[in-house]
Amino acid sequence: MTGERQSGCPLGDFDSSVFRPRRLADEVTPILRQSILSGTFAPGERLNEVELAAQLNISRPPIREALQALIGEGLVRTVAGRGTFVASFDLETVGHLAEVRQALECAAARLAAVRADDAALDELEKFLVRTGEALGDPDRPYPRDLDFHQQILEMSGNPRLVDTARGVTTQLRLARARSGGVPDRARAAYTEHHRIYRALRERDPEAAAAAMADHLDAAQAHVRQLLPDRDSEETR
């Protein structure tokens, strides 16, 4: 079973005239990426170039190029003789990605504790206030548009670290997509973010890294409870 859709337009109604003619793939890639990460296309689902081109009212080459970009990000994979599919991850792969993420983000926390200026920390505090307001309803998941981890990465002052972490976190977002946002985990994550912030404000690199490690361990334990042991729809 490939999970291939038979009808409808899951990408919604898009006006192809808004695409810049020189680099259509640059316009298509974020649309497909967001559709994958939001769950519009499920892990293991086949991505048909002809159908996608028809849905977006554009030719197939930009679709093909966009899919190649997403393959490079680890969000899409090809299966010989079968086609292109949304990537899916088993627990072992998710664990490996989580280890890489922890190494990168703990390093970022250490660097941020030393390098971030007071203005950056003030902005992070305001960021947490906005997040708390967004979580005012106890039934709401953690707001996806308020990315605390991205803030820490940028505060590290190391753009190479930021770029490397982006690919790993994008793949983990896809791995977690089926779990959705669980409110009780959202409140716990918010509390853990405050602990990281306090360590940064105290300029304690090791405490910041330890708080980040504890937070990511808790997040990974939660993901393990929600993901199946194996997920290989694309090869069935």
N, C-alpha and C positions, 0 to 999 in steps of 0.2 A: 504494500500500500504506500503510495507516495504522498497522499494528502493533497493531490492536485485539485484545484478549483474548477468547476465546470461552467459557472455562469457568474454574472455580476461584475462589478468593477470595484475591487477592494481598495484601490488607490483613490477612489473618489473622483470627482469631476475636476479635471485640470485643464486649463487653457494652454494648449501647446504654443500659442503665440507669445507667451511670456518667456519662453526659453530663448537664450541668446544663440543665434545660429552658429557661431564659431565653435562653441564648446558645449554642445548639448549634454554630453556625458557629465560635465561638471554640475549641471542643473539636475540631472536625473539621479546621480549617485546619492545625494542627501535625502531625496524623496524615498528611494528604495531602502536606504539605511534606516530611516525613521519608521517605515512600514514594517521592517523586520523587528526592530527593537521594541516597537509598540505592540507587537503580537498580531498585526494585521496578517502577516505571513508567519505561520507557525514553524518552529524548529522541525526540520525534516520535510517541509513542504517544497514541492518542485516549483521552480521559477521558469516559466515558459517565455522565451524571448518574443515570440509572435504575439502572445496574449498581452504581454506588458507593453509592447510597441503599440498595439491597437488601443489599449486603455489610455495611454498617454498621447496618442495621435502623433507619433513620431516614427522615424525609421528604426530598423533593428540595430544598426551599428552603434549608436549611442547607448542603447540598452546593453549590448554586449560589452562595451567598454566599461560601463558602470558596474556590471557584474564582475568584471575582472578586478576592478578597484576594491570591491567588497570581498572578493576572494583574498586579496592581499591583506585585508583587515581581519580575516578569519571569520567573517560573518556568513560567507557563502562558500560552498565547496562543489566540485564536480565529481560525478560518479561515472566512470568509463562506460559508455554504451547506454547510459540512462538519462543523463542530463545534468542540470544545475539545480542545487537544492540549498535551502536555508540550513546553515550548520546546526548541528545538535551536539551536545556534550554529555559524556558519561561522568560519573562521579570522580573517576581518577583524573580525567582531563580538567575538570573544574578545580580539583584540588591542586593540580600543578599550576594552573593560572592563579589561584589564590595565593600560592607561595611566592610567585613572582610579584604579584601585586603588593604583598606584605613587605617584601624586601625593598621595593621601590618607595612605597609610601612611608615606611618607617624611616628610610633615609631622608625623604622629603621633610618629615616632621623634625628630625634632628637639625637639618639645615635651616628650616624656617625658624626654629627656636633661636638660632644664632643670627640669621641674616635679616629676618623681617623687621622693618622699622615699626615704631609705635603707631604710625598712621595706618599701616597695613593691619596691625592687630586691632586697632579701633574699628576698621572696616569689617574684620572678621566677627567682632562682637556684634556689630549692627546686623550682619548676616545671620547670626544665630537668633537675634531678636526677631527678625523677619520670619525665620523658620519656625520659631515658637508660636508666632501669631498664626502662621499657616496651619499649625498642628492644634489650634484651639479646639477644634472638634475632635473628640477622642476616637471617632470612627474613621478619621482620615489617615491615609498612608503618608509616608514621608514625601514631601513635594519634590518631584523629579527635576524641577527647574531650579532648585536651590542645591547646588552641588558643593557641599562642604569639602569633599576630598579634592576637588579641582582647585579650590581656594588654597589649600595647604600646598599642593604641588606647585602652584604658581609662586607662592611665598618662598619656596626653596631657592629661587633665583637661578635655577638650572634648567634652561629650556630643553636640553637633551633629555633630561629626566622626565620632564612634562610630556614630551612627544612619545617616549617609550612607554610610559604608563598609560597613555591614552589608548593605545591598541589593546593592552591587556584588559583595561576596565571596560572597553566596548564589548569585547568577547564575553566578559563576565556578566554584563548587562543582558546579553542575549541568553546566556545560560540561566539567568534568574527570571527571565521574562514570564515564564509560565507560573511562577510563584506569586506574581503580582506584589502589590504593596500591602503588607500586613500591619494593621495599626499598632498592635502591641509591640512589634519589633521597631516600628517607627519611633515610639516614645523612648524605648531603650536606647536606640541609636542616637537620639537627640541628647540624652543624658551623657552618653559616651563622648559625643562631640564636645560637650562642655568640659569634660575632663581633659581632653586634648588641648582645648583652648587655654585652660588654666595653666597647663604645663608650658605652653608657648609664652603666655604672658609672664610667667616666672622665669623665662629664659633658661629652662632646664631641658637640654636636648635629650638626655636619657629618659627622663620622665615623659616627655612628649612622645618618644619612640615607643615606650612601654604602653602608654595609653592608646596609641594607634594600633599596636599589636593586639592588645586585648579587645579593642573594638572590632578589628577585622576577624579575629578568631570567633567572636560572638556572631558576627554576620555570617561567616562561613558555616558555623554549626547550624544556623537557622536554614541556610540554603540546603545543606545535606538532608535535613528533615523533609524538604519539599520536593527534591529532585528524585526521579527513579534511579535505580542502580545502573540501568543501561538505557540508552536512548539512541536508536539507530534506524529511525524510520526511513532514511534516505537509501538504505540498502535492502529494504524488505521487498 
